């Protein structure tokens, strides 16, 4: 099939499946579950835009927003693969339109792989895990597979050993957390995006996804990096805080620290999270220590990382899941 034939075939596919594709993309992880993405469906392409109104105030250059949108881009690609076609992606296709992050067109027909099918099945139950992990090891071979996922998306997954390197990272994360605890802007942001158990909002972090009391112990004592305090002493959170620590700590890296790198980091993140969730392995995600460029530089230097750190993860096994709500596709369409 030549390019013109593919383009003709794409029109009915995109028109008929647009809601499904956008809904699949919208299950991606995003900072504070802000869902900062919008889509425009054309005759031959679906375009991905960032939604500036959903950018965090502590994310002035939009780094975390673009990582979130990159995750949605991978979800869009996976949805297109489920229809039996290869997605063709242009990143940042128009330098004059900064909100336009990617354009995805329908490529050649090709069946899904076994792994892609497993990842698609994991889309509904993949979630950010802030509670205790089960005291079980990760499935054999999974970490190597997750590292391959990152490489396939132009990133890398660096595993942090449990000795000095982990303690250095835990100390930096605790320091950054204490600093941000005193920042009224950070506290206001968490109040804005946290939800009570009675909330019907389809965005933000719901009460079932964070504990009522943040764990203030060090990484050495708990085995967990310091998490954001979404509760802020309001008694909203419903998660337990006690339990075994995680199995693996990792850092997602990109070669550079540009807008394209952030989009690649998001695609790599969602890909490896879905692969992990297909084996009932989930991740606690730590964005707070990476919000400031100087702290990202400190983490890179102290851990001698071979790239720019974009996300901190702790991976472990869990046997239950409670995914967070998402906005419906018709609210995500760019006019």
N, C-alpha and C positions, 0 to 999 in steps of 0.2 A: 504494500500500500504506500503510495507516494504522499508527499506533504499535503497536497490539495485534497486527496481522498480522506486523509486523517482529519483535516480541518472540517470537511463536510460531515464526517461521522461524529465529530465532537459536539456539534450544535445540539442534536437531540439528547445526547448523553448528559450534557451539562444542564440542559433545560429540565429534563425529567428527574435528574438525581441531585439537583442543587441543594435541596433541603437536607438530604441524607449526607452529602459531602460536608456541608457546613456544620451539621450536628456532630459528625465524627470529629471534625477539626476542633470544635468547641469543647470537647472533652479533655483538651490538653491542660497540663498544669500551668498556673500563672501565679505570680507573686500576689499574696493576699487574696487569691481567687478573684482578681480584678477583671479578668477576661478582657484584656485591652485590645481586642481585635474586631475588625469589620471586614466584610467581603463584598465584592462586586462581581456579579455573574454576567459575563458577556456571551456572545455567540460562540466564541472559540476559546475562551479562557475564563478562569476565576482569578480575580486579583485579591490580594491580601493587603489590608491597610491597618495601621495602628490607630487606636482611638485615644487621642491626646487627653480627653476628658477623664480617662481612667488611669492616667499615669500618676504614680505616687509623687508626692511633693518632695520626698527625699531621693528622687530619681531624676534630677534635673536634665540630664542628657539623654534619658530614655533607655539606658542600658538594660535594666531589668524588664522594662516594657518590651524591648525587642527580643530578649531571650524568651519571654512568654509567647510572643507572636511567632518566633521560630518554632516553638513547640506546637503551636496550632498549624503551622505549615507542614510539619511532619504528619500530623493527623489528617490533613487534607490529602497529602500524598498517599497515605495508607488507605484512605477511603477510595481514592481513584484506583489503587491497586486491587481493591476488593471487587471492582467492576470489571477487572480483567485487562486493564491498560496500564502502560508505563506513564507516569507523570513526567512532564518536561518543565523544569523550573528555571525561571530567570530571577535571580536575586537582585534587588534594587535596580529595576529595569529603567528607571527614569530619574536621573540625578536632580532634575528640576522639581520633582514631586516627592518630597521627603516622607510623606505619609505612606506612599506606595512602597511596600516592602518586597513583594514578590508577585510574579505572574505565573500561573500554572496552566499548561495546556495539555491536551490529551495526546499521548504518544502512541507507539505501536502496541498492538494487542499482545498480552503475555499473561499466562495464568499466575496466580499468587503462589509464593513458595509456602512450604509447611510452616516456617517460622513466622511469615507474615500473617498467615491464618491464625496462628496462636496469639500473636500480638493483637490482632483485631478482636479476638474473643476477650482479651484482657482489658479493652478500652473501657467497658462499663464499670469494672471494679478497681482499676488503678486509682490510687489515692495517695496523698501525702500523709505519712504515718508519723504521728506525734506521740503515740502511746508506747507501751512496752512491747518489745518483740518477744516471740516465742523462743525458748532456750533450745534452738535447733540450728545446726549448721546450714549454710547455704548449699543448694544442690551442686553436686560435682560438675565442674566445667562451666558453671554459670558465669563466674567472674571473667574468664577468658572470653566468653561470648559477649559480655557487656563491654569489654575493652574493644572488641572487634566492632561492635555497634558504634562506639564513639569514633573510631578511626574511619569508618565508612562515611561518616558525616563531616569529616574534616576537623575532628577534635581528638582528644585523648583522655583516658580515664586513669588517673594516677592513684594507686592504692597506698594508703598511709599506714606504715607499720605501727604496732601497738606500743612501741617504746618511746624514745626521745622525740621522734617526729610527731607522734600523736599528742604528747604533752605540750610541745611547742604550739601546735595548732589549737589545742584546748585553751591554753593560756591567752592566745591572741583573741579567740572567739569570746572568752569571758571578759576580757578587757573591753572589746568593742561593745559587748552587750551592756556592761555597766555604764559606759559612756552614753549610749543611746537611751538607757533607762532614764537618764536625767534630761534628755532632750524633749522639750514639750512638743516639738513638731512630730517626733517619732511616736509619742504617746497618742497624739491626736490622730495620727494616721491609723494606728491599731484600733482606736475606738471607732473610727470611721468605717473600717472594713471588718470588724468582728460582729457576730450576730448572736442574739439570745436564742434559747431553745424554741421560743414561740415565734421567731421571725419567719416570714414567708419569702424573704428575699432569695433570689436565685443567683446571687453573687456573694462575695465576701466569705469569711471563714466562720462556719457555723459552730455552735456550742459543742456539738458532738465531736468536733475535730481539734479541740485544744483542752488542756487541763485547767482546773480551777485555780491551781497554784503553780507558778513556774518553778522548775527545779533549779535552785541556785547553787547546787553543789558543783564542784569542779569536775572536769573530764576525768581526772585521776580517780575520783571517788565513785562516780556513777557510771562511767563508760559511755555517757552521752554528752555530746557537745551542748552548750548552753542554748536553749531555745528561746524564741521570742515569747514575751509575756502578753498574750492576747487578752487574758482575763483582766489584768490591771486591778486586781483585788475587788472585782465586782461579783464574784461567785457565779459566773456564767458557765464556765467550762465544765464539761461532763466527762472528760477522759481521766482515767487513773494515771498516776505518775510513777508508781513503783513497779519494779520488774527488772528482768535481766537486761543487760546492755546490748547494743547492736553487735552484729558479727563483723562488719567491715566498714571502715571509714575511707572515703575516696574524695578526690578533687577532680572536677571536670575542667579540662584545660583547652585553650585554643592557641594557635601559633601567634596571633596578634590580638589586639583589643579594639578592633574597629566595629562599625555597624554590621558589616558582613560576618565578622567573627561571632558577634552576639546572636545573629540569626542562625548560624551554624551550631552554636552551643545549644540553642533551644531545640533544634532538630535532633541533635545527638542526645540531649537529655530525655526527650519524650521517647525516642526509639529505645534507649536502654531501660527506661522505666517500664515500658510496655513489655519488653522482653523479660525483665525481672518479674513483673506482675503475672505473666503467663505461668511462672513457676511458684507463685504465691510468695514472692519476695518483694518487699516494699521499701521505700526510702523516706527518711526524714531529710528535708531539704533546708539548708541554712543559707539564706541570702543576706541576712543582716550584717555579718562581718565583712561582706564584699561590696557594700554600698559605696564606700569611700575608696577612691583610687589609692591613697597612701596605704591603707590597710591591705588592699589587694597586693600592693608591692611588698609589704612586710611579709605576708604569707608566702609569696613567691620566693623571696630571699631566704627566709628562715627554714623553709622546707626544700630549698634548692630545686624548685619545680621547673620543668623544661617548657614552660608556656605560661600564658596568662590565666589565672584562676577565675572561673566564671560561676562555679557552683560547688558547694560542699554538700556531701551526701553521707548518710549512714544507712546501711542496708541490713535488713534482717528479715526473718521469716515471720509471717502472721497468718492466722487461719480464719480471721474474720475481716470484713471490710464494710465501710459505710461511706460511699462516695458522696462528694459534695454536689449541690445542685448546679445547673447551668442554665443560662438564658436560652430561650428558644431561637431557632434559626431566623425567624422573621424579624427579630430585634437586632440582628447582626448584619443586615443587608445595608451596604453603602448606597445612598441615593444617587 
